[in-house]
Amino acid sequence: RTIETDVYTALASNSGLGPLLGDGKSLFHADHNNVGAGAAISVAAIDANRVIMASQQDNGGNDFLDLSPAVAVVPIGLGGAMREVNAQEYNDDTSKNQRKPNVVRGLFGDVVDSPRITGTRRYLFADPAIAPVLEVAFLDGMQEPTIEMEQGFTVDGTSYKVSLDYGIAGVGYQGAVTDAGA
């Protein structure tokens, strides 16, 4: 849970715009073209966020990456709304007399809602194997905690020390979009 908490803390840094990247700008920045217009969760708003991600270009600006969101991360109170938009067959935001198909149905393989995110801001991430955004690195590749034990001499009992050396950083911005919501 400590690593998970630290990842959410990094995501929430800079007023929800994420950690600073090597270019000195936050992960989510207008210059990175990965910030949505600030609309509430709806088929149209999620589709607009999808278009932002799909329009990302490679680092040289030579070609479109054509990325697609695979994971949505939202505050706990918006998880139901995001799952509903992801699952519903029709766009129920339109008139019931003329049912339009939901163009973002099944877009997300996973919807993650967490009480560690507050407000209405949502984050959409591409498949991390294709476009990594945040990375957790472990010292010497040790992903398991080190546990040290010491038997008491002056006091009956045993003392334990648990340590895990890791760091969290933003490694790219093309695979993510944020929207402040409404």
Phi, psi and chi 1 to 4 in degrees:
 res  aa     phi    psi   chi1   chi2   chi3   chi4
   1 ARG       -  -28.2  -72.2 -169.0  -45.0 -124.7
   2 THR   -62.9  -45.1  -59.2      -      -      -
   3 ILE   -64.2  -44.3  -64.9  171.4      -      -
   4 GLU   -59.2  -45.1  180.0  179.5   -5.6      -
   5 THR   -60.9  -42.1  -61.6      -      -      -
   6 ASP   -67.7  -33.7  -72.1  -11.9      -      -
   7 VAL   -64.9  -45.6  167.3      -      -      -
   8 TYR   -64.4  -35.4  -78.8  112.2      -      -
   9 THR   -64.3  -42.3  -60.5      -      -      -
  10 ALA   -63.5  -41.6      -      -      -      -
  11 LEU   -63.2  -37.1 -158.3   56.3      -      -
  12 ALA   -81.5  -10.1      -      -      -      -
  13 SER   -63.7  160.7   62.8      -      -      -
  14 ASN    54.7   48.2  -66.0  -47.2      -      -
  15 SER    59.0   37.3  -59.1      -      -      -
  16 GLY    88.8    4.3      -      -      -      -
  17 LEU   -97.0    5.4  -62.9  177.1      -      -
  18 GLY    85.2  178.2      -      -      -      -
  19 PRO   -70.8  162.8   27.0  -34.1      -      -
  20 LEU   -75.2  141.5  -65.8  179.7      -      -
  21 LEU   -99.1 -179.2  -61.1 -179.1      -      -
  22 GLY   -60.8  -22.7      -      -      -      -
  23 ASP   -85.1    3.5   61.2    3.7      -      -
  24 GLY    82.4    1.6      -      -      -      -
  25 LYS  -107.2  155.1  -62.6  173.8 -177.5  151.9
  26 SER   -66.8  159.0   58.5      -      -      -
  27 LEU   -50.2  -47.6  171.7   64.0      -      -
  28 PHE  -102.4  112.8  -59.6  101.8      -      -
  29 HIS  -149.6  148.5 -168.2  -80.4      -      -
  30 ALA   -57.5  -36.1      -      -      -      -
  31 ASP   -68.0  -21.0  -68.9   -9.7      -      -
  32 HIS   -88.8   -5.0  -66.9  157.1      -      -
  33 ASN    53.7   45.4  -62.2  -42.2      -      -
  34 ASN  -135.1   33.3   63.0   -6.5      -      -
  35 VAL  -121.9  124.1  179.4      -      -      -
  36 GLY   -76.7  177.2      -      -      -      -
  37 ALA   -79.1  -10.4      -      -      -      -
  38 GLY    90.7   47.5      -      -      -      -
  39 ALA  -110.4  150.0      -      -      -      -
  40 ALA   -63.7  160.5      -      -      -      -
  41 ILE   -62.3  122.1  -66.5  173.4      -      -
  42 SER  -160.2  169.1   68.1      -      -      -
  43 VAL   -60.0  -45.8  169.4      -      -      -
  44 ALA   -64.3  -41.3      -      -      -      -
  45 ALA   -67.7  -42.8      -      -      -      -
  46 ILE   -67.6  -37.3  -60.7  -56.8      -      -
  47 ASP   -64.5  -38.4 -166.6   41.7      -      -
  48 ALA   -64.3  -40.3      -      -      -      -
  49 ASN   -64.2  -38.7  -65.5  158.5      -      -
  50 ARG   -61.6  -41.3  179.1 -166.6   63.5   79.6
  51 VAL   -64.9  -39.6  168.9      -      -      -
  52 ILE   -58.7  -47.5  -69.7  170.7      -      -
  53 MET   -65.4  -44.2 -174.7  178.8  -72.0      -
  54 ALA   -64.9  -21.6      -      -      -      -
  55 SER   -87.7   -0.8  -60.2      -      -      -
  56 GLN   -64.2  143.3  -73.0  -69.1  -31.5      -
  57 GLN  -111.4  162.0  -65.3 -174.5  -38.2      -
  58 ASP   -63.5  171.3   63.1   18.2      -      -
  59 ASN   -60.1  -27.8  -70.8  -26.5      -      -
  60 GLY   -85.8   -6.4      -      -      -      -
  61 GLY    70.9   23.9      -      -      -      -
  62 ASN   -91.3  -27.9  -61.0  -43.2      -      -
  63 ASP  -152.4  153.1 -163.8   10.6      -      -
  64 PHE   -76.4  141.3  -67.8  102.0      -      -
  65 LEU   -84.1  -21.5  -64.2  175.4      -      -
  66 ASP    52.0   47.6 -163.2   23.3      -      -
  67 LEU   -80.7  154.5  -60.8  170.2      -      -
  68 SER  -129.8  139.3 -178.9      -      -      -
  69 PRO   -62.1  138.4  -19.7   30.3      -      -
  70 ALA  -120.1  -25.7      -      -      -      -
  71 VAL  -132.3  131.8  178.3      -      -      -
  72 ALA  -110.0  132.3      -      -      -      -
  73 VAL  -119.8  120.1  178.7      -      -      -
  74 VAL  -136.4  162.9  -63.5      -      -      -
  75 PRO   -61.3  154.3  -19.9   30.3      -      -
  76 ILE   -55.0  -35.7 -167.4   80.8      -      -
  77 GLY   -73.0  -13.0      -      -      -      -
  78 LEU  -108.4    1.4  -63.2  177.4      -      -
  79 GLY   -60.8  -42.2      -      -      -      -
  80 GLY   -63.2  -44.2      -      -      -      -
  81 ALA   -63.4  -40.2      -      -      -      -
  82 MET   -68.6  -40.5 -175.0   61.3   85.4      -
  83 ARG   -64.6  -37.9  -75.7 -176.6 -175.4   86.2
  84 GLU   -63.2  -48.1 -177.9  179.4  -11.6      -
  85 VAL   -62.3  -37.0  165.7      -      -      -
  86 ASN   -70.3  -27.2 -166.6   48.0      -      -
  87 ALA  -104.6  -26.2      -      -      -      -
  88 GLN   -67.3  142.9   66.1 -169.3   14.2      -
  89 GLU   -75.1  -35.7 -175.5  174.7   -6.4      -
  90 TYR  -116.4  154.7  -65.3  103.2      -      -
  91 ASN   -79.9   93.9 -179.2   -3.4      -      -
  92 ASP   -76.7    2.0  -72.0  -23.5      -      -
  93 ASP   -76.9  -11.9  -66.8  -19.9      -      -
  94 THR   -96.1  176.4   61.8      -      -      -
  95 SER   -59.7  136.2  169.0      -      -      -
  96 LYS   -68.4  -16.4  -58.9  -72.7 -172.9 -154.0
  97 ASN   -74.9  -26.5  -63.4  -29.1      -      -
  98 GLN  -130.4   97.4 -178.8 -177.1    3.7      -
  99 ARG   -78.1  124.2  -50.0 -121.3   19.0 -149.8
 100 LYS  -103.2  142.5  -68.0  173.6   62.1  178.2
 101 PRO   -66.1  149.6   10.2  -13.3      -      -
 102 ASN   -80.8  109.3  176.8   -2.6      -      -
 103 VAL   -75.6   -9.6  -64.4      -      -      -
 104 VAL  -112.2   14.9  -63.3      -      -      -
 105 ARG   -59.9  128.2 -179.8  179.7 -173.5 -163.1
 106 GLY    71.7   13.5      -      -      -      -
 107 LEU   -60.7  -40.3 -178.2   64.3      -      -
 108 PHE   -98.1  128.9  -53.9  109.7      -      -
 109 GLY   -75.7  -23.1      -      -      -      -
 110 ASP  -148.0  133.9 -161.3    8.4      -      -
 111 VAL  -113.9  117.8  174.5      -      -      -
 112 VAL  -108.1  119.1  177.7      -      -      -
 113 ASP  -115.6  135.8   53.1  -12.1      -      -
 114 SER  -138.1  140.4  173.8      -      -      -
 115 PRO   -71.3   -7.7   23.0  -29.6      -      -
 116 ARG   -78.4   -8.0  -68.1 -179.4  176.2   91.0
 117 ILE  -112.0  131.8  -59.0  175.4      -      -
 118 THR  -117.7  168.8   58.7      -      -      -
 119 GLY    82.2 -145.3      -      -      -      -
 120 THR  -123.2    3.4   57.5      -      -      -
 121 ARG   -67.9  136.3 -178.2  171.4  -65.0  -79.5
 122 ARG  -121.7  155.9   64.0 -179.7  170.9  -90.3
 123 TYR  -128.6  133.3  -57.9   92.9      -      -
 124 LEU  -117.6  131.3  -49.7 -178.4      -      -
 125 PHE  -123.6  140.9  -65.1   95.2      -      -
 126 ALA   -74.6  172.4      -      -      -      -
 127 ASP   -56.7  122.5 -179.0  -21.0      -      -
 128 PRO   -64.4  -18.7   18.4  -26.4      -      -
 129 ALA   -73.8  -22.1      -      -      -      -
 130 ILE   -96.2  -44.2  -63.4  170.8      -      -
 131 ALA  -140.1   82.8      -      -      -      -
 132 PRO   -64.6  144.6   19.0  -24.8      -      -
 133 VAL  -120.4  -53.6  175.0      -      -      -
 134 LEU  -115.6  141.4  -68.4  170.3      -      -
 135 GLU  -129.0  138.2 -177.3  174.3   -6.0      -
 136 VAL  -106.5  119.4  178.3      -      -      -
 137 ALA  -112.4  140.5      -      -      -      -
 138 PHE  -111.4  140.0  -62.3   91.0      -      -
 139 LEU   -61.8  125.3 -177.8   63.9      -      -
 140 ASP    55.2   24.3  -66.1  -28.7      -      -
 141 GLY    72.0    6.6      -      -      -      -
 142 MET   -75.4  103.8  -97.0  -43.6  -97.1      -
 143 GLN   -93.6   -7.1  -65.6 -173.3   21.5      -
 144 GLU  -101.8  143.6  -61.7  -63.9  -37.3      -
 145 PRO   -67.6  152.2   16.7  -22.1      -      -
 146 THR   -93.1  127.4  -59.2      -      -      -
 147 ILE  -115.9  123.7  -58.8  172.7      -      -
 148 GLU  -115.7  141.5  -62.6  177.5   43.2      -
 149 MET  -125.7  141.5 -179.5  175.9   68.9      -
 150 GLU  -134.9  125.2 -179.8  179.9   76.1      -
 151 GLN   -77.3  138.4  -65.6  -68.7  -27.4      -
 152 GLY   -74.8  140.4      -      -      -      -
 153 PHE  -109.4  -45.2  180.0   74.6      -      -
 154 THR   -87.2  -18.5   57.9      -      -      -
 155 VAL  -132.9  137.9  177.3      -      -      -
 156 ASP   -67.8  134.2  -71.3  -22.2      -      -
 157 GLY   134.4 -177.7      -      -      -      -
 158 THR  -130.6  138.8  -55.5      -      -      -
 159 SER  -106.4  141.4  -64.0      -      -      -
 160 TYR  -120.9  145.0  -69.3   92.6      -      -
 161 LYS  -127.2  125.2  176.2 -177.5  168.1 -172.8
 162 VAL  -118.8  128.2  179.3      -      -      -
 163 SER  -137.6  149.3   62.3      -      -      -
 164 LEU  -146.8  117.7  179.9   61.4      -      -
 165 ASP   -97.2  118.2  -65.8  -41.5      -      -
 166 TYR  -152.0  166.7   65.1   92.1      -      -
 167 GLY  -143.2  154.4      -      -      -      -
 168 ILE  -126.0  133.8  -61.1  167.2      -      -
 169 ALA  -150.1  155.8      -      -      -      -
 170 GLY   -81.0  131.9      -      -      -      -
 171 VAL  -118.0   -5.9  -65.7      -      -      -
 172 GLY  -175.9  158.5      -      -      -      -
 173 TYR  -119.8  -16.0   62.6   85.5      -      -
 174 GLN   -64.9  -27.8  -70.6  100.9  -29.1      -
 175 GLY   -90.6   20.3      -      -      -      -
 176 ALA  -146.9  147.9      -      -      -      -
 177 VAL  -137.2  141.2  172.1      -      -      -
 178 THR  -121.6  155.1 -170.9      -      -      -
 179 ASP  -143.7  129.4 -164.1  -59.8      -      -
 180 ALA   -67.3  -15.1      -      -      -      -
 181 GLY    70.3 -168.1      -      -      -      -
 182 ALA  -152.4      -      -      -      -      -
